[in-house]
Amino acid sequence: MKDIIHSQAPSVLLDRQKAAEFLGVTPSTLAHWASTQRYDLKYVKVGRLVKYRLNDLEIFLSKREVNYEAK
């Protein structure tokens, strides 16, 4: 899935299902995050539909990257 999406432009809009697959969470988790504003994950409203930009999803992940040294 990620390989297919990465071959497209970063401004491509993904529906909630595809965005959830990309992040490894469920669509209901994304809906919960949006309604509670738990995370600063941008989304776009197109009528009643919710869309996520691929670039915003990648930024969201990069902000949560953890680096540690194994002992």
C-alpha positions in Angstrom: 0.0 0.0 0.0 2.7 2.5 1.0 4.7 1.8 -2.2 1.6 2.6 -4.4 0.9 5.8 -2.5 4.5 7.0 -2.5 4.6 6.8 -6.3 2.0 9.5 -6.5 2.2 13.2 -5.7 2.5 14.1 -2.0 -0.5 16.4 -2.2 -2.8 13.4 -3.1 -5.9 13.2 -0.9 -6.6 9.9 0.8 -9.9 8.9 2.3 -10.1 7.9 5.9 -9.8 4.2 5.2 -6.6 4.6 3.1 -5.1 7.1 5.6 -5.8 4.7 8.5 -4.0 1.9 6.5 -1.1 4.2 5.9 -0.8 5.0 9.6 -1.5 1.5 10.8 -4.6 2.4 12.8 -8.4 2.0 12.2 -10.6 4.5 10.5 -12.5 4.9 13.8 -9.3 5.9 15.5 -8.8 8.7 13.0 -12.4 9.8 13.5 -11.9 9.8 17.3 -8.6 11.8 17.0 -10.4 14.3 14.7 -13.4 14.7 17.0 -11.3 15.1 20.2 -8.5 17.0 18.5 -6.1 14.6 20.3 -3.4 15.1 17.7 -2.6 18.0 15.4 -3.3 15.8 12.3 -4.7 18.0 9.5 -7.6 16.9 7.4 -9.6 18.3 4.6 -13.4 18.4 4.5 -14.9 17.8 1.0 -18.6 18.1 1.6 -19.3 15.4 4.2 -16.2 13.5 3.3 -12.9 13.7 5.3 -9.7 13.5 3.3 -6.0 13.5 4.4 -3.1 14.8 2.4 -0.2 12.3 2.1 2.3 15.0 3.0 0.4 15.8 6.2 0.4 12.1 7.2 4.1 11.9 6.6 4.7 15.0 8.7 2.6 13.6 11.5 4.7 10.4 11.5 8.0 12.2 11.3 7.0 14.3 14.4 6.6 11.1 16.3 9.8 9.5 15.3 11.8 8.3 18.4 15.6 7.8 18.3 17.3 5.9 21.0 20.5 4.0 21.5 20.3 0.4 22.4 22.5 -0.6 25.4 
